[in-house]
Each structure stands twice: as structure tokens, then as C-alpha cells.
Amino acid sequence: MKFAKITTIIIGVLMIISGLVCLFSPGLTYLGLAYAIGIGMIMDAVGRIVTWWKYRKVGLFDGWMLVGAILSLVFGIILIGDAALQVSVGVFIAYMAAIWILIHGIIHIVRAVKIHRFHKDWDTVVIGKHWWVLLLFGIVTVLFGVLSVMNPAIIMTAVGTFIGLGIIAAGANMVTVALSLRV
């Protein structure tokens, strides 16, 4: 039990240190996502190949499953091995996230206006009383989306920072749990 406590504390401290590294280099942290996607593709391929192999033994094999697994394996290996492709995937994800944020903000603005109209037309007390909060949130979200489309490094930095904060929180949680264990 004492070994588990010490090991958990060490892992938690290492996670906190890793999270701090992510905070101090959020751009590199973000670009590491493409590497993680490549690893995920490889793991998916291995799982599909194992599934295909088991299905094949009972006569339920599907050649397309194997083709998909091989393609996933090849693309995952290429993504892990090619730094330029990792950057390209990272930038593509940043642009897609920026466009999603922009659309999300526009939807909030439209909803706020509709809620305000409903509130005015029906003189409701509960629905629409604070419609302006949703409108303000929508405007801020649209501004963030526009800035992110113009400069995807904003999204990259934000995501890298949130990843770092998440790792720090998880590490602190591990240390706290380990310290509360009775040995």
C-alpha cells in the first residue's frame, strides 16, 4: 500500500510538471494533438485487424474492414512520421474549430434575439428576462471566432493552455488522493 501511495504521488507530480510544460508551450502542446491522432489511428487499425481476424475465423470476414484498417494504419504511421503533415493537420483543426466557434456565436445571437422577441410579445417573467446575457455571450463568441479565423494560433494557444491546465488538475488530484490514503 505504501508503494502505491508513493507511486501515485510521483506520477501526480510528474503530471503537474508535464502540465506546466504544456502551459509554457501551448502551441507545441496543440501540435502534439496531430501526433495523438496518428497514434489513435494506429490503435484503431490494430483493433480492426484483430476484429477482422476473429471474424475471419468464424467465416464473417469483411474485406472492407481489413482495407479500412490497413489505410488507418498507413495514414497513422505517415501522420506520426511527417512533421509537416502534423502541422497541416493542426492548422486544419484550428480553422475548423474557429469556424465552429464563429457559427456557435451566431447561433447564440439569433437565439437571444428570438428569446427577447418572445419575451416582449408574451410579457413573460421567467423566459427571456436575461436574454442580453446570451446576446453578450454570442457577441464575445463571434469576436473570438473571427479573431481565430484570422489567426489560428489563438485557438492553438487556447487549446494547448486548456490541455496543460487539465493535466495539472489531474496531477493535483492524484497527489491529493494519494496523500489522503492511510498506510
C-alpha positions in Angstrom: 0.0 0.0 0.0 2.9 2.4 0.8 4.4 1.6 -2.6 1.1 2.5 -4.3 0.9 5.8 -2.4 4.4 6.8 -3.3 4.0 5.8 -6.9 0.8 7.8 -7.1 2.4 10.8 -5.6 5.3 10.6 -8.1 3.0 10.2 -11.1 0.9 13.1 -9.9 3.9 15.3 -9.5 5.2 14.3 -13.0 1.7 15.1 -14.4 1.9 18.6 -12.7 5.3 19.2 -14.2 4.0 18.0 -17.6 1.1 20.3 -17.3 3.4 23.2 -16.6 5.4 22.4 -19.6 2.2 22.4 -21.7 1.3 25.8 -20.2 4.6 27.3 -21.1 4.5 25.9 -24.7 0.8 25.7 -25.6 1.5 25.9 -29.3 3.7 22.8 -29.2 1.1 21.1 -27.0 -1.6 21.8 -29.5 0.6 20.5 -32.4 1.0 17.3 -30.4 -2.7 16.6 -31.0 -1.9 15.6 -34.5 0.6 13.1 -33.2 -2.1 11.8 -30.8 -4.5 11.5 -33.7 -1.9 9.4 -35.5 -1.5 7.1 -32.5 -5.3 6.9 -32.3 -5.4 5.9 -36.0 -2.8 3.2 -35.4 -4.7 1.8 -32.3 -7.9 1.8 -34.3 -6.2 -0.1 -37.1 -4.8 -2.7 -34.7 -8.3 -3.1 -33.2 -9.9 -3.5 -36.6 -7.3 -6.0 -37.7 -7.8 -8.1 -34.6 -11.6 -7.9 -35.1 -11.2 -8.8 -38.7 -9.0 -11.8 -37.8 -11.6 -13.1 -35.3 -14.5 -12.6 -37.8 -12.4 -14.4 -40.4 -12.1 -17.5 -38.2 -15.8 -17.8 -38.0 -16.5 -17.0 -41.6 -17.8 -13.5 -41.1 -14.8 -11.6 -42.6 -15.3 -8.4 -44.5 -12.6 -7.3 -46.8 -13.6 -3.7 -46.5 -12.9 -3.8 -42.7 -9.4 -5.0 -43.5 -8.9 -2.4 -46.2 -10.1 0.3 -43.7 -7.8 -1.0 -41.0 -4.7 -1.0 -43.4 -5.5 2.5 -44.6 -5.9 3.7 -41.0 -2.6 2.1 -40.1 -0.7 3.6 -43.1 -2.2 7.1 -42.5 -1.4 6.9 -38.8 2.2 6.0 -39.4 2.5 8.7 -42.0 1.0 11.3 -39.6 3.3 10.3 -36.8 6.4 10.3 -39.1 5.8 13.6 -41.0 6.1 16.8 -39.0 4.8 18.9 -41.9 1.7 16.8 -42.0 1.3 17.2 -38.3 1.4 21.0 -38.6 -1.0 20.9 -41.5 -3.5 18.8 -39.5 -3.1 21.1 -36.5 -3.8 24.2 -38.6 -6.8 22.5 -40.3 -8.2 21.5 -36.9 -7.6 25.1 -35.7 -9.5 26.6 -38.6 -12.4 24.1 -38.2 -12.6 24.9 -34.5 -12.5 28.7 -35.3 -15.3 28.3 -37.8 -17.3 26.2 -35.4 -16.9 28.9 -32.7 -18.0 31.6 -35.1 -21.1 29.6 -36.1 -21.8 28.8 -32.4 -21.7 32.5 -31.5 -24.0 33.4 -34.4 -26.5 30.8 -33.2 -26.4 32.3 -29.7 -27.1 35.8 -31.0 -30.0 34.5 -33.1 -31.4 32.6 -30.0 -31.0 35.7 -27.8 -33.0 37.9 -30.3 -35.7 35.2 -30.6 -36.0 34.9 -26.8 -36.1 38.7 -26.5 -38.9 38.9 -29.1 -40.8 36.2 -27.3 -40.3 37.9 -24.0 -41.6 41.2 -25.4 -44.6 39.7 -27.3 -45.8 37.5 -24.4 -44.6 39.6 -21.5 -43.0 36.7 -19.8 -41.2 36.9 -16.5 -39.1 33.8 -16.5 -38.3 33.3 -20.2 -36.2 36.0 -21.7 -35.7 38.2 -18.7 -31.9 37.9 -19.1 -31.8 37.5 -22.9 -29.0 40.1 -23.0 -26.6 37.6 -21.3 -27.0 35.2 -24.1 -26.6 38.0 -26.6 -23.4 39.2 -24.9 -22.0 35.7 -24.8 -22.9 35.3 -28.5 -21.1 38.6 -29.4 -18.0 37.6 -27.5 -18.0 34.2 -29.1 -18.3 35.6 -32.6 -15.4 38.0 -31.9 -13.3 35.1 -30.6 -14.3 33.1 -33.7 -13.4 35.9 -36.1 -10.1 36.5 -34.4 -9.4 32.8 -34.5 -10.2 32.6 -38.2 -7.8 35.5 -38.9 -5.1 34.0 -36.7 -5.4 30.2 -35.9 -2.6 30.5 -33.4 -5.2 31.9 -30.9 -7.1 28.6 -31.0 -3.9 26.6 -30.8 -2.7 28.5 -27.8 -6.1 28.3 -26.0 -6.4 24.5 -26.6 -2.8 23.9 -25.5 -3.4 26.0 -22.4 -6.5 24.1 -21.5 -4.7 20.8 -22.0 -2.0 22.0 -19.7 -4.5 23.1 -17.0 -6.3 19.7 -17.3 -3.1 17.8 -16.8 -2.2 19.9 -13.8 -5.6 19.4 -12.3 -5.4 15.6 -12.8 -1.9 15.5 -11.3 -3.0 17.6 -8.3 -6.0 15.3 -7.9 -3.7 12.2 -7.9 -1.4 13.8 -5.3 -4.3 14.8 -3.1 -5.9 11.3 -3.3 -2.5 9.7 -2.5 -1.9 11.9 0.4 -5.3 11.1 1.9 -4.6 7.3 1.7 -3.9 5.7 5.1 -0.9 3.4 5.1 
